[in-house]
């Protein structure tokens, strides 16, 4: 399928984005592979504040996705993998999108921008940790050119997951 890539803009999250994230992620379909339910507003307030600090310190974060009309539709970006299992400390690319915007190419377009930004920040490789049942996110990893590197079982949920990898440096890069 060959479709036009939607216009999507990434920005460092604002205080107001915490409210928008809370609203659009308060959907069981959106949260299916993220614990099944939305977090409290205070979690998103802390998360957006942490992203502003991370962007200032490292040049990347979980950026707010904004559509053509200027509406907040989700986030995408990169962070060090925080857990004691899996690719601890490696840079994970991730995304979450409001249900009304699924299937339109926003995540792939935004994730491609994310890859450019993290490459510019000096990141040599990214991983994507994806629930094995999440066909939509698996399709995004494939469109990005990522390859399946590992299959694992998550300690808490005992669900099967996939770790995808993508080197960002070319042979001519230092």
N, C-alpha and C positions, 0 to 999 in steps of 0.2 A: 504494500500500500504506500502510495506516495502522496503525502498531504503537506500543506503549508504549515510551517512551524509557527505556532502562535507567538505573538509578542509578549514577552514576560520580562519584568524588571526585577532585579534583586537589590535589596537595600538592607543596611544594618537595622535590626529591629528597634522600634521605638517603644516607649511606655504604652502607647495606645495599641500597639500590635499584640501585646499580651491579652487584651480584651478580645481582639479579633481572633487570635489563635484559639482562645478558650471557646468562643462562640462556634467557629467552624469545625473544631475538632470534637465538639460535644455531639458525636454521632457514632453509634455502635459500629456502623460499617467502616468509618474512618479508623476507629480504634481497635478493630478486630485483631490486628497483629501487634497491638501495643497495650495489652492488658485488658482490652475489652471495654473500657470506659474512660471518659475524659478525666483529666486531673482538675483540681481546684484552681481557681483563678490565681491564687498566690503562687502556685507552681509555675505558671506561665509568666508571672511578673518576675520571679527569680530567674527563670530561664532567659527571658529577653535581656535582663540586666547582665547576666553572665555572658551572653553573646556579644553585647557591646564591648565588654572588657576583652573578650577573646579576640575580636576583630582588631581592636586597638593594639593588642600585644602581638598577634600572630599573622594578621592580614587575612584571616578567614574566620568564619563562624557559621552558625545556622542563620542564613539570611531570610528575610521576609520576601515571599513571592508576591508580586503585584501584577495584576492583569492589565489589558489594554485600557480598561475604564478606570484604572487607579484603585481597584478593589484588592484588599488582601485576600489571597486565595490559599495560602499555606506557607511552608518554608522548605528550603533546601540548603545544604551546605556541608561542612565537614568539621569534625571534632576528633580528638584522640579517643579511641575505644576505651571506655571507663571501667570495664569490668575486669575481674581477676581471671576470667577464662576467655578463651578466644584470642584475637590478635591484640592483646593488651598493649596500649600505648600507640598502636598504629593509627593512622588517620583514616577514619571512616567517613564515607560520603553517605548522606541520607536525605530523606525527603518525607513530607507529609502534606497531603492536599485535601482541601475541602471536597466533599462528595459531589457537589454541583459541578465541579470542574474536571472530574475524571474523564479519561478517554479522549482528551482534546490535544494532547501533546505537551501540556504545560510542564510536567515533571521532567520529561526528556530534555526540553529546551532549557529549563532552569539548571538541570544537572550538568549539561554541557557547559554552561556559563561557570558553574561551580568548578568543574575540572580545569578550565582556563585560569580561574582565579587562584586555585590552590597550587597549580603548576607555577604560576607567577610568584607565589609566596615561597617557592623552593621545595615544595613537597614532591618527593620522588615517586611515591606509589600510594594509591588509596585502596581501601577495602570497602565492601558493602556487605553488611550482615543482614540476611534476609530470611524470614520464616519460609520454610520449604513449601508451605501451602499458599504463599502470596504470589500468585502467578503474575499480577500486574507489576509488582516490583522486580520480579525476575526478568520480565520482558524489558524493563527499563535498563537493567544491568547489561542485558544482551545488546540493546541498541547503543549503549555507551562503549561496547567493545570489551567489557569485563569478562573474565573467564572464571569458571567455578574452580576454586582452589581447595576447598575443604567442606566436608559434610560433618555436622556435629549435632549433639543433643544439648539443648539449653538446660542448665542445672535447675532453674526454678520451675519451668513449665513442662520439662521433659519432652518438648517438641523438637522435631528435626529442623535444623537450620542450615543455611548455606553461607559460606564465606566466598565472595567473589573478589578478584584482584584486578588491578589495572596499573601497570607501570606508566608514569607520566613523563619520564625523561626519554628523549630519543637517543639514538646511538651517538649523535653529534653533540649531545648535551654534556656538560662537565660532570 
